[in-house]
Amino acid sequence: MLRLGGSVIGFSEPNSSSVAKGESIKDTIRTISCYADIAVMRHPKEGAPRLASMYSSIPVINAGDGGHQHPTQTLTDLLTIKCLRANFQILQLGFVEI
């Protein structure tokens, strides 16, 4: 994203944000929506990105939530396979959730 000319507004530790003072996911995403065009969210609670998307006026990308899905990792894996093999037509892919 940085290579495309974008920038990052974010925080890696909730303790350094208003979350430490009790701000909800709903409040946080509404604030972020005023400053950004898209939000990429990784959260320790399952379902947090889905909840954020319900209150967001911008797209929310799930970068992982708790022990739940990590769809961005799946996309990265698929891109790697496509770059190495060039064609999905001759491959049999299996996805396993543990």
RODO-2510 file (C-alpha; in nm, 4 decimals, decimal comma):
residues 98
     n   res          X          Y          Z
     1     m     0,0000     0,0000     0,0000
     2     l     0,2874     0,2339     0,0772
     3     r     0,4307     0,1661    -0,2684
     4     l     0,1026     0,2858    -0,4173
     5     g     0,1402     0,6218    -0,2428
     6     g    -0,0799     0,5510     0,0580
     7     s    -0,0021     0,6096     0,4211
     8     v    -0,0792     0,4409     0,7510
     9     i    -0,2796     0,5778     1,0407
    10     g    -0,2872     0,3286     1,3188
    11     f    -0,1811     0,1943     1,6499
    12     s    -0,0289    -0,1383     1,7418
    13     e    -0,1119    -0,1292     2,1113
    14     p    -0,4662    -0,0610     2,2322
    15     n    -0,3166     0,0699     2,5569
    16     s    -0,1838     0,3700     2,3623
    17     s    -0,5282     0,4649     2,2296
    18     s    -0,8726     0,5604     2,3567
    19     v    -0,9509     0,1889     2,3802
    20     a    -0,7631     0,1940     2,7126
    21     k    -1,0222     0,4463     2,8351
    22     g    -1,3148     0,2263     2,7323
    23     e    -1,3777     0,3331     2,3732
    24     s    -1,5712     0,0636     2,1873
    25     i    -1,4971    -0,0900     1,8465
    26     k    -1,8014     0,1006     1,7204
    27     d    -1,6567     0,4340     1,8399
    28     t    -1,3059     0,3565     1,7127
    29     i    -1,4142     0,2580     1,3604
    30     r    -1,6431     0,5599     1,3294
    31     t    -1,3489     0,7852     1,4148
    32     i    -1,1136     0,6031     1,1764
    33     s    -1,3778     0,6334     0,9027
    34     c    -1,3393     1,0115     0,9189
    35     y    -0,9662     0,9920     0,8453
    36     a    -0,9160     0,6934     0,6143
    37     d    -1,0527     0,5444     0,2931
    38     i    -1,0152     0,1826     0,4074
    39     a    -0,9452     0,0027     0,7352
    40     v    -0,7419    -0,3145     0,7765
    41     m    -0,8156    -0,4636     1,1155
    42     r    -0,6471    -0,7355     1,3179
    43     h    -0,8124    -0,7937     1,6541
    44     p    -0,7790    -1,0543     1,9316
    45     k    -1,1586    -1,1051     1,9567
    46     e    -1,3322    -1,3217     1,7003
    47     g    -1,5898    -1,1266     1,5009
    48     a    -1,4453    -0,7818     1,5767
    49     p    -1,3810    -0,6907     1,2096
    50     r    -1,7352    -0,7975     1,1176
    51     l    -1,8733    -0,5821     1,3998
    52     a    -1,6566    -0,2891     1,2873
    53     s    -1,7845    -0,3241     0,9296
    54     m    -2,1426    -0,2833     1,0557
    55     y    -2,0623     0,0653     1,1896
    56     s    -1,8056     0,1769     0,9322
    57     s    -1,8644     0,4069     0,6382
    58     i    -1,5454     0,2697     0,4746
    59     p    -1,4511    -0,0886     0,3769
    60     v    -1,3036    -0,3002     0,6578
    61     i    -1,0568    -0,5759     0,5668
    62     n    -1,0260    -0,8620     0,8149
    63     a    -0,6540    -0,9213     0,8745
    64     g    -0,7310    -1,1794     1,1407
    65     d    -0,9513    -1,1985     1,4435
    66     g    -0,8545    -1,4117     1,7399
    67     g    -0,8077    -1,7757     1,6490
    68     h    -1,0468    -1,7210     1,3618
    69     q    -0,9891    -1,6686     0,9905
    70     h    -0,6946    -1,4833     0,8435
    71     p    -0,8249    -1,4126     0,4905
    72     t    -0,5416    -1,1782     0,3971
    73     q    -0,2957    -1,4614     0,4593
    74     t    -0,4998    -1,6834     0,2270
    75     l    -0,4819    -1,4199    -0,0463
    76     t    -0,1053    -1,3922     0,0009
    77     d    -0,0714    -1,7712    -0,0220
    78     l    -0,2809    -1,7807    -0,3406
    79     l    -0,0729    -1,5031    -0,4962
    80     t     0,2462    -1,6955    -0,4145
    81     i     0,1058    -2,0127    -0,5748
    82     k     0,0003    -1,8184    -0,8847
    83     c     0,3454    -1,6569    -0,9153
    84     l     0,5233    -1,9913    -0,8784
    85     r     0,2877    -2,2070    -1,0869
    86     a     0,1297    -1,9442    -1,3175
    87     n    -0,1917    -2,1426    -1,3600
    88     f    -0,4545    -2,2661    -1,1141
    89     q    -0,6258    -2,4792    -1,3788
    90     i    -0,3910    -2,7765    -1,3359
    91     l    -0,3682    -2,7624    -0,9553
    92     q    -0,5790    -2,9233    -0,6884
    93     l    -0,5857    -2,6981    -0,3837
    94     g    -0,7035    -2,8021    -0,0412
    95     f    -0,7945    -2,5693     0,2458
    96     v    -0,8108    -2,6973     0,6005
    97     e    -0,9377    -2,5148     0,9060
    98     i    -0,7928    -2,6505     1,2262
***
